[in-house]
């Protein structure tokens, strides 16, 4: 399979290693404003920056190239991409996190939220820790976790740092050098605390999940998620 890497930073380089190990060919490595012909690729993997993601993804869809994106911070235009993909009969996957373990963690988070939904004595909070080069806060993964709680409880929204309403979920975003990503969902009461936590030890898990998603998407049409890729229900 011929892969275009749209974004050739640390994640792009890690994806390249995994893709080559799995027998694929990298035909495009775009890290900025390079001119390239996206039709040289069978599938594209976008790990760029928020200001570039929409143009990268729409260019792929307009040229009938399946594309997956792990770039966060551009989701105000997500529905526009969904509509374009449906109109062009393209193929697209967005995930806030492509790690296989994190996507299992997302499902665990939803199940725990359902079980805790009637226990009003517990306060819910989320903490995420990432490397200092991560541009957006909170992380897309933390937002996905918050949305999973909101879907299954009476919580209404999330907010960064300080909690201003009992109906909201506070997210604390910490930036520390050389941390690939740590996420903790906490239910705290006067009596006890329940934590669920995912700790990434390196970027290989994100890269592997991205390549597996690209392999899965290559011959399909539609808008999908990692739940579809991993058959999580």
C-alpha positions as a printed NumPy array, in Angstrom:
array([[  0.   ,   0.   ,   0.   ],
       [  1.311,   3.464,  -0.924],
       [  0.94 ,   5.904,   1.978],
       [  1.074,   9.704,   2.062],
       [  2.229,  11.163,   5.366],
       [  0.677,  14.606,   5.801],
       [  2.703,  15.883,   8.71 ],
       [  6.246,  14.571,   9.108],
       [  7.061,  15.477,  12.673],
       [  7.731,  13.013,  15.464],
       [  4.468,  11.154,  14.925],
       [  4.943,  11.09 ,  11.167],
       [  8.379,   9.549,  11.548],
       [  7.053,   6.945,  13.984],
       [  4.23 ,   6.062,  11.57 ],
       [  6.788,   5.719,   8.773],
       [  8.755,   3.133,  10.783],
       [  5.658,   1.045,  11.533],
       [  4.353,   1.315,   7.956],
       [  7.67 ,   0.148,   6.489],
       [  7.803,  -2.743,   8.958],
       [  4.338,  -3.809,   7.763],
       [  5.407,  -3.793,   4.116],
       [  4.002,  -0.457,   2.958],
       [  5.654,   2.258,   0.857],
       [  5.817,   5.928,   1.842],
       [  5.337,   7.997,  -1.319],
       [  4.74 ,  11.476,   0.195],
       [  6.272,  13.123,   3.265],
       [  4.737,  16.567,   3.634],
       [  5.654,  18.634,   6.67 ],
       [  4.73 ,  22.113,   5.501],
       [  3.653,  23.835,   2.318],
       [  5.301,  21.372,  -0.072],
       [  3.616,  20.8  ,  -3.416],
       [  2.71 ,  17.152,  -3.872],
       [  0.372,  15.001,  -5.936],
       [ -1.886,  13.205,  -3.454],
       [ -3.084,  10.835,  -6.192],
       [  0.283,   9.034,  -5.985],
       [ -0.968,   7.476,  -2.725],
       [ -3.477,   4.734,  -1.968],
       [ -4.259,   6.241,   1.43 ],
       [ -3.209,   9.302,   3.443],
       [ -2.425,   9.675,   7.14 ],
       [ -2.74 ,  13.213,   8.499],
       [ -0.855,  14.097,  11.68 ],
       [ -0.235,  17.725,  10.791],
       [ -1.2  ,  20.899,  12.7  ],
       [ -4.677,  22.348,  13.338],
       [ -4.3  ,  25.091,  10.711],
       [ -3.406,  22.565,   7.976],
       [ -5.65 ,  19.603,   8.788],
       [ -8.842,  20.754,   7.053],
       [ -7.056,  21.543,   3.774],
       [ -5.124,  18.263,   3.905],
       [ -8.222,  16.162,   4.529],
       [-10.449,  17.923,   2.004],
       [ -7.723,  17.641,  -0.659],
       [ -7.631,  13.874,  -0.115],
       [-11.401,  13.491,  -0.256],
       [-11.677,  15.662,  -3.369],
       [ -9.127,  13.386,  -5.044],
       [-10.776,  10.139,  -3.914],
       [ -7.932,   9.209,  -1.544],
       [ -8.994,   7.547,   1.745],
       [ -7.675,   9.591,   4.644],
       [ -7.319,   9.168,   8.375],
       [ -6.546,  12.071,  10.681],
       [ -5.208,  12.21 ,  14.205],
       [ -4.745,  15.988,  14.213],
       [ -6.71 ,  17.732,  16.953],
       [ -7.738,  21.364,  17.283],
       [ -9.626,  21.683,  13.95 ],
       [-12.926,  20.015,  14.837],
       [-15.028,  23.137,  14.362],
       [-14.896,  22.061,  10.682],
       [-15.478,  18.347,  11.313],
       [-19.081,  18.373,  10.038],
       [-17.937,  20.117,   6.854],
       [-15.534,  17.222,   6.235],
       [-18.246,  14.654,   6.982],
       [-20.566,  16.354,   4.482],
       [-17.805,  16.548,   1.853],
       [-16.919,  12.892,   2.372],
       [-20.54 ,  11.811,   1.972],
       [-20.983,  14.036,  -1.092],
       [-17.837,  12.698,  -2.797],
       [-18.382,   9.118,  -1.583],
       [-14.98 ,   9.248,   0.044],
       [-13.485,   7.431,   3.008],
       [-12.48 ,   9.139,   6.254],
       [-11.591,   8.313,   9.844],
       [-10.905,  10.865,  12.554],
       [ -9.723,   9.774,  15.992],
       [ -8.512,  11.894,  18.864],
       [ -6.226,   8.966,  19.66 ],
       [ -5.375,   5.967,  17.446],
       [ -3.79 ,   3.889,  20.212],
       [ -5.514,   0.507,  20.406],
       [ -5.286,   0.602,  24.207],
       [ -6.758,   4.087,  24.423],
       [ -9.743,   3.074,  22.322],
       [-10.42 ,   0.21 ,  24.736],
       [ -9.979,   2.799,  27.519],
       [-12.659,   4.967,  25.887],
       [-15.122,   2.077,  26.094],
       [-14.154,   1.335,  29.717],
       [-14.687,   5.022,  30.524],
       [-18.236,   4.908,  29.131],
       [-19.095,   1.756,  31.065],
       [-17.776,   3.215,  34.319],
       [-19.729,   6.433,  33.73 ],
       [-22.935,   4.405,  33.335],
       [-22.282,   2.599,  36.623],
       [-21.469,   5.832,  38.455],
       [-24.319,   7.882,  36.986],
       [-26.647,   7.519,  39.999],
       [-23.95 ,   7.991,  42.67 ],
       [-24.201,  11.741,  43.151],
       [-21.684,  11.814,  46.024],
       [-18.815,  11.42 ,  43.541],
       [-17.213,  14.377,  41.808],
       [-15.814,  13.653,  38.333],
       [-12.592,  15.147,  36.984],
       [-10.12 ,  14.42 ,  34.19 ],
       [ -6.388,  15.05 ,  34.041],
       [ -4.174,  14.843,  30.959],
       [ -0.392,  15.132,  30.766],
       [  1.486,  15.639,  27.492],
       [  4.828,  16.813,  26.156],
       [  5.456,  20.552,  25.999],
       [  5.277,  20.617,  22.17 ],
       [  1.59 ,  19.674,  22.125],
       [ -0.146,  22.789,  20.832],
       [ -3.747,  22.295,  21.966],
       [ -5.205,  21.928,  25.451],
       [ -7.05 ,  20.003,  26.617],
       [ -6.025,  17.065,  24.462],
       [ -8.475,  15.552,  22.018],
       [ -8.272,  12.349,  24.036],
       [ -9.346,  14.169,  27.21 ],
       [-12.244,  15.747,  25.34 ],
       [-13.318,  12.327,  24.034],
       [-13.209,  10.969,  27.591],
       [-15.308,  13.899,  28.819],
       [-17.82 ,  13.371,  26.026],
       [-18.064,   9.695,  26.999],
       [-18.951,  10.706,  30.549],
       [-21.435,  13.343,  29.382],
       [-23.237,  10.793,  27.176],
       [-23.813,   8.516,  30.153],
       [-24.382,  10.866,  33.11 ],
       [-26.195,  14.109,  33.911],
       [-23.076,  16.165,  33.236],
       [-23.59 ,  18.884,  30.634],
       [-20.151,  20.021,  29.474],
       [-16.43 ,  20.046,  30.175],
       [-14.278,  23.019,  31.077],
       [-10.547,  23.579,  31.242],
       [ -8.949,  23.897,  34.687],
       [-11.419,  25.472,  37.1  ],
       [-14.845,  24.001,  37.767],
       [-17.542,  26.686,  37.629],
       [-20.639,  24.477,  37.676],
       [-21.634,  21.178,  39.282],
       [-22.962,  20.129,  35.868],
       [-19.529,  20.438,  34.242],
       [-16.434,  18.199,  34.193],
       [-13.137,  19.967,  34.946],
       [-10.157,  18.952,  32.798],
       [ -6.635,  19.711,  33.999],
       [ -4.019,  19.919,  31.226],
       [ -0.365,  19.564,  32.254],
       [  2.591,  19.995,  29.887],
       [  5.831,  18.215,  30.823],
       [  8.85 ,  17.393,  28.616],
       [  8.955,  13.943,  26.981],
       [  5.555,  12.637,  28.104],
       [  3.747,  10.876,  25.21 ],
       [  0.364,  11.022,  26.948],
       [ -1.241,  10.135,  30.284],
       [ -4.988,  10.374,  30.948],
       [ -6.803,   9.822,  34.236],
       [-10.532,   9.9  ,  34.942],
       [-11.264,  10.327,  38.659],
       [-14.433,   9.831,  40.703],
       [-13.819,  11.315,  44.146],
       [-15.988,  11.312,  47.276],
       [-15.392,  11.931,  50.98 ],
       [-15.196,   8.164,  51.47 ],
       [-13.072,   6.945,  48.56 ],
       [-11.649,   7.59 ,  45.095],
       [-11.943,   5.581,  41.892],
       [ -9.391,   6.219,  39.147],
       [ -9.039,   4.753,  35.674],
       [ -5.814,   5.643,  33.913],
       [ -4.053,   5.118,  30.614],
       [ -0.329,   5.78 ,  30.304],
       [  1.414,   5.729,  26.933],
       [  5.051,   4.649,  27.246],
       [  5.99 ,   5.818,  23.736],
       [  4.464,   6.853,  20.404],
       [  4.555,   3.387,  18.864],
       [  1.024,   2.565,  20.001],
       [ -0.388,   5.667,  18.305],
       [  1.568,   4.917,  15.125],
       [  0.526,   1.266,  14.993],
       [ -3.136,   2.15 ,  15.447],
       [ -2.917,   4.763,  12.687],
       [ -1.395,   2.303,  10.214],
       [ -3.948,  -0.387,  11.118],
       [ -6.734,   2.163,  10.58 ],
       [ -5.282,   3.1  ,   7.175],
       [ -5.096,  -0.568,   6.169],
       [ -8.708,  -1.092,   7.251],
       [-10.015,   2.02 ,   5.459],
       [ -8.247,   1.48 ,   2.136],
       [-11.09 ,  -0.239,   0.263],
       [-14.086,   1.331,   2.045],
       [-16.472,   4.236,   1.543],
       [-17.91 ,   6.33 ,   4.342],
       [-17.094,   8.082,   7.612],
       [-15.848,   5.746,  10.331],
       [-14.281,   5.703,  13.798],
       [-11.812,   3.487,  15.614],
       [-14.78 ,   1.647,  17.105],
       [-15.459,   0.403,  13.582],
       [-11.817,  -0.507,  12.974],
       [-11.57 ,  -2.488,  16.217],
       [-15.14 ,  -3.827,  16.082],
       [-15.887,  -2.507,  19.567],
       [-19.643,  -2.432,  19.035]])
